[in-house]
């Protein structure tokens, strides 16, 4: 009953949003050319790596890998360059995120009209909570300050943000966002969230109701978002015709300050615990690796 009510609410809110319309926020366009940058290290990863979560407090990185038949989440130790823990998960899994530095959130798509958010202990990999969702979960972010998990939920021709209370692990709110949204990230101020659209547009919205305050055109395409350790820069991964690069956006001014290169087949980006290095997950022709870039000169 709760799941049906939430799905109905999402549809109604999407209709209301579409009907209301409103003035179009100003758009800042990025024309910055990528600088030259080479990886300082390339580490092997399990084949068909699909996503990575931000490093935990202990430095471990959890990744999602596999095929449509079988998938798993694995903790990867950068120092030993090896998998130290592996947990089988649903073959419908498609998104992964670190929550408050101690939990993992795994998003799945059970059917076109339903999905789930699974919460795991970030140290042991043990499943702790299962939260039904009204659609597939394509991206996840969280606010440690507000104790909230945010899930980007996809239903046919619509996208919504669903917020989950971290103390009760129950759904507390939902609101519609752009219908081609593909990635989300909570901002410097937890009341602000960034939403990346497939056409490279980044919306800065209220994390409580989805109201758009500004827009940035980071490029012609969009793949995923990552926020720097000190929250001063938003990185936008873009790939088109096998060519990838990363726009570095100043979160205070909404301006693109630099463009970093990204490897062909890059599917996800995250910062190292100290923020000095950028971890690029590359999955190309079934082979996967983690490419480490020193970005301290270009990212605040």
VODREN-707664 format. One record per residue (C-alpha): x, z, y; residue number from 1; residue in one letter. Coordinates in nm, 3 decimals. Layout:
BEGIN
u,w,v,zalum,drenlum
X,Z,Y,NUM,A
...
This chain:
BEGIN
u,w,v,zalum,drenlum
0.000,0.000,0.000,1,X
0.279,0.092,0.245,2,X
0.462,-0.233,0.172,3,X
0.149,-0.442,0.230,4,X
0.075,-0.256,0.554,5,X
0.430,-0.316,0.680,6,X
0.413,-0.686,0.594,7,X
0.078,-0.715,0.776,8,X
0.223,-0.537,1.080,9,X
0.519,-0.776,1.090,10,X
0.290,-1.079,1.090,11,X
0.065,-0.936,1.363,12,X
0.363,-0.845,1.583,13,X
0.513,-1.193,1.541,14,X
0.183,-1.350,1.650,15,X
0.162,-1.122,1.954,16,X
0.520,-1.200,2.053,17,X
0.462,-1.574,2.024,18,X
0.144,-1.550,2.230,19,X
0.300,-1.343,2.507,20,X
0.584,-1.583,2.577,21,X
0.762,-1.470,2.895,22,X
1.047,-1.586,3.112,23,X
1.349,-1.729,2.940,24,X
1.662,-1.513,2.984,25,X
1.967,-1.678,3.138,26,X
2.214,-1.823,2.889,27,X
2.593,-1.811,2.925,28,X
2.763,-2.097,2.739,29,X
3.102,-2.071,2.565,30,X
3.353,-2.356,2.605,31,X
3.665,-2.157,2.518,32,X
3.911,-2.339,2.292,33,X
4.054,-2.150,1.989,34,X
4.406,-2.011,2.018,35,X
4.667,-2.052,1.744,36,X
4.680,-1.761,1.499,37,X
4.813,-1.729,1.143,38,X
4.735,-1.459,0.884,39,X
4.988,-1.179,0.837,40,X
4.871,-1.135,0.478,41,X
4.648,-1.308,0.222,42,X
4.506,-1.089,-0.055,43,X
4.325,-1.208,-0.369,44,X
3.956,-1.119,-0.412,45,X
3.713,-1.159,-0.703,46,X
3.576,-1.511,-0.739,47,X
3.266,-1.605,-0.541,48,X
3.293,-1.322,-0.290,49,X
2.983,-1.345,-0.071,50,X
2.997,-1.054,0.174,51,X
3.204,-0.756,0.282,52,X
3.113,-0.421,0.433,53,X
3.310,-0.253,0.711,54,X
3.595,-0.037,0.573,55,X
3.508,0.321,0.482,56,X
3.687,0.625,0.625,57,X
3.926,0.612,0.326,58,X
4.016,0.251,0.406,59,X
3.842,0.107,0.101,60,X
3.647,-0.217,0.142,61,X
3.333,-0.288,-0.059,62,X
3.253,-0.652,-0.130,63,X
2.962,-0.838,-0.288,64,X
3.052,-1.112,-0.532,65,X
2.906,-1.318,-0.815,66,X
2.670,-1.604,-0.888,67,X
2.294,-1.649,-0.908,68,X
2.311,-1.517,-1.264,69,X
2.513,-1.198,-1.211,70,X
2.649,-1.009,-0.911,71,X
2.835,-0.686,-0.844,72,X
2.969,-0.474,-0.559,73,X
3.335,-0.378,-0.586,74,X
3.557,-0.142,-0.393,75,X
3.878,-0.322,-0.301,76,X
4.194,-0.128,-0.223,77,X
4.399,-0.321,0.034,78,X
4.720,-0.129,-0.044,79,X
4.722,-0.195,-0.419,80,X
4.543,-0.530,-0.377,81,X
4.308,-0.447,-0.662,82,X
3.948,-0.355,-0.742,83,X
3.922,0.021,-0.805,84,X
3.546,0.047,-0.863,85,X
3.282,-0.204,-0.971,86,X
2.904,-0.165,-0.988,87,X
2.661,-0.429,-1.128,88,X
2.377,-0.510,-0.885,89,X
2.076,-0.739,-0.868,90,X
2.152,-1.111,-0.890,91,X
1.928,-1.148,-0.582,92,X
2.165,-0.941,-0.366,93,X
2.272,-1.118,-0.047,94,X
2.386,-0.869,0.221,95,X
2.608,-0.561,0.233,96,X
2.699,-0.307,0.502,97,X
2.865,0.031,0.549,98,X
2.629,0.298,0.680,99,X
2.766,0.596,0.876,100,X
3.103,0.553,0.708,101,X
2.981,0.709,0.382,102,X
2.696,0.498,0.244,103,X
2.659,0.136,0.139,104,X
2.341,-0.059,0.208,105,X
2.270,-0.360,-0.014,106,X
1.999,-0.610,0.080,107,X
1.815,-0.819,-0.178,108,X
1.547,-1.085,-0.204,109,X
1.313,-1.012,-0.495,110,X
1.075,-1.299,-0.410,111,X
0.997,-1.507,-0.101,112,X
0.766,-1.231,0.016,113,X
0.946,-0.914,-0.087,114,X
1.288,-0.758,-0.114,115,X
1.460,-0.422,-0.115,116,X
1.730,-0.219,0.052,117,X
1.945,-0.022,-0.195,118,X
2.153,0.270,-0.071,119,X
2.473,0.362,-0.260,120,X
2.724,0.644,-0.227,121,X
3.027,0.480,-0.064,122,X
3.275,0.685,-0.266,123,X
3.128,0.677,-0.616,124,X
2.913,0.366,-0.594,125,X
2.614,0.561,-0.732,126,X
2.266,0.442,-0.632,127,X
2.091,0.708,-0.421,128,X
1.782,0.541,-0.268,129,X
1.566,0.229,-0.309,130,X
1.359,0.116,-0.010,131,X
1.104,-0.168,-0.058,132,X
1.110,-0.437,0.212,133,X
0.841,-0.695,0.303,134,X
1.088,-0.985,0.271,135,X
1.447,-1.072,0.183,136,X
1.717,-0.870,0.364,137,X
1.977,-1.107,0.509,138,X
2.173,-0.872,0.738,139,X
2.216,-0.496,0.787,140,X
2.350,-0.275,1.066,141,X
2.329,0.096,1.145,142,X
2.363,0.355,1.418,143,X
2.540,0.677,1.322,144,X
2.437,0.827,1.655,145,X
2.066,0.760,1.597,146,X
2.077,0.799,1.216,147,X
1.902,0.466,1.169,148,X
1.961,0.166,0.940,149,X
1.844,-0.171,1.069,150,X
1.757,-0.453,0.828,151,X
1.699,-0.816,0.925,152,X
1.403,-0.916,0.707,153,X
1.313,-1.279,0.636,154,X
0.960,-1.397,0.561,155,X
0.852,-1.764,0.569,156,X
0.906,-1.902,0.922,157,X
0.964,-1.557,1.072,158,X
1.226,-1.282,1.107,159,X
1.182,-0.914,1.184,160,X
1.397,-0.604,1.228,161,X
1.292,-0.309,1.013,162,X
1.439,0.033,1.099,163,X
1.490,0.306,0.839,164,X
1.542,0.675,0.917,165,X
1.872,0.787,0.761,166,X
1.753,1.144,0.715,167,X
1.439,1.054,0.518,168,X
1.529,0.698,0.407,169,X
1.181,0.586,0.506,170,X
1.073,0.291,0.722,171,X
0.999,0.406,1.077,172,X
0.945,0.086,1.280,173,X
0.950,-0.294,1.282,174,X
0.943,-0.572,1.541,175,X
0.983,-0.953,1.543,176,X
1.298,-1.140,1.648,177,X
1.397,-1.508,1.672,178,X
1.275,-1.706,1.370,179,X
1.626,-1.842,1.300,180,X
1.807,-1.506,1.328,181,X
2.078,-1.470,1.064,182,X
2.293,-1.167,1.156,183,X
2.256,-0.839,1.348,184,X
2.487,-0.572,1.489,185,X
2.409,-0.252,1.677,186,X
2.571,-0.241,2.021,187,X
2.791,-0.002,2.220,188,X
2.476,0.171,2.336,189,X
2.273,0.229,2.017,190,X
1.963,0.138,2.215,191,X
2.098,-0.218,2.225,192,X
2.131,-0.460,1.934,193,X
2.288,-0.807,1.905,194,X
2.101,-1.075,1.710,195,X
2.280,-1.398,1.613,196,X
2.073,-1.713,1.568,197,X
2.171,-2.009,1.355,198,X
2.227,-2.224,1.664,199,X
2.498,-1.990,1.798,200,X
2.276,-1.805,2.045,201,X
2.332,-1.429,2.063,202,X
2.037,-1.222,2.189,203,X
2.099,-0.877,2.335,204,X
1.779,-0.685,2.256,205,X
1.629,-0.337,2.260,206,X
1.684,-0.174,1.920,207,X
1.344,-0.006,1.948,208,X
1.114,-0.300,2.029,209,X
1.315,-0.624,2.035,210,X
1.282,-0.698,2.407,211,X
1.552,-0.950,2.506,212,X
1.771,-0.844,2.799,213,X
2.025,-1.129,2.793,214,X
2.141,-1.428,2.590,215,X
2.483,-1.578,2.522,216,X
2.550,-1.922,2.375,217,X
2.863,-1.861,2.164,218,X
2.869,-2.210,2.010,219,X
2.657,-2.468,1.829,220,X
2.630,-2.267,1.507,221,X
2.632,-1.905,1.395,222,X
2.732,-1.734,1.069,223,X
2.784,-1.361,1.121,224,X
2.869,-1.084,1.369,225,X
3.123,-0.800,1.379,226,X
3.177,-0.529,1.640,227,X
3.528,-0.407,1.724,228,X
3.625,-0.050,1.639,229,X
3.601,0.068,2.000,230,X
3.278,-0.134,2.045,231,X
3.415,-0.330,2.343,232,X
3.409,-0.672,2.176,233,X
3.153,-0.857,1.968,234,X
3.296,-1.123,1.737,235,X
3.080,-1.423,1.647,236,X
3.181,-1.624,1.339,237,X
3.084,-1.991,1.365,238,X
3.135,-2.269,1.110,239,X
3.045,-2.638,1.140,240,X
3.166,-2.932,0.931,241,X
3.408,-2.698,0.745,242,X
3.572,-2.595,1.074,243,X
3.536,-2.225,1.160,244,X
3.630,-2.015,1.461,245,X
3.539,-1.681,1.613,246,X
3.416,-1.621,1.968,247,X
3.535,-1.291,2.118,248,X
3.261,-1.162,2.349,249,X
3.306,-0.881,2.602,250,X
3.006,-0.655,2.541,251,X
3.009,-0.531,2.902,252,X
2.995,-0.873,3.068,253,X
2.847,-1.094,2.791,254,X
3.135,-1.335,2.853,255,X
3.346,-1.511,2.589,256,X
3.704,-1.396,2.650,257,X
3.881,-1.580,2.367,258,X
3.825,-1.797,2.061,259,X
4.012,-1.708,1.743,260,X
4.065,-1.947,1.452,261,X
3.901,-1.873,1.117,262,X
3.988,-2.020,0.774,263,X
3.781,-2.289,0.610,264,X
3.520,-2.124,0.390,265,X
3.514,-1.799,0.592,266,X
3.190,-1.615,0.505,267,X
3.236,-1.273,0.668,268,X
3.455,-1.083,0.916,269,X
3.527,-0.711,0.961,270,X
3.780,-0.498,1.148,271,X
4.042,-0.275,0.986,272,X
3.987,0.103,1.032,273,X
4.229,0.112,1.327,274,X
4.088,-0.203,1.482,275,X
4.427,-0.380,1.498,276,X
4.355,-0.625,1.217,277,X
4.066,-0.857,1.145,278,X
3.969,-0.908,0.780,279,X
3.836,-1.259,0.709,280,X
3.669,-1.306,0.371,281,X
3.720,-1.661,0.250,282,X
3.525,-1.807,-0.041,283,X
3.589,-2.174,-0.104,284,X
3.544,-2.374,-0.423,285,X
3.483,-2.047,-0.618,286,X
3.826,-1.907,-0.516,287,X
3.817,-1.609,-0.278,288,X
4.069,-1.417,-0.071,289,X
4.099,-1.173,0.215,290,X
4.301,-1.306,0.508,291,X
4.438,-1.045,0.748,292,X
4.496,-1.134,1.114,293,X
4.665,-0.925,1.383,294,X
4.423,-0.955,1.675,295,X
4.521,-0.661,1.896,296,X
4.636,-0.897,2.173,297,X
4.300,-1.069,2.191,298,X
4.046,-0.801,2.101,299,X
4.012,-0.483,2.310,300,X
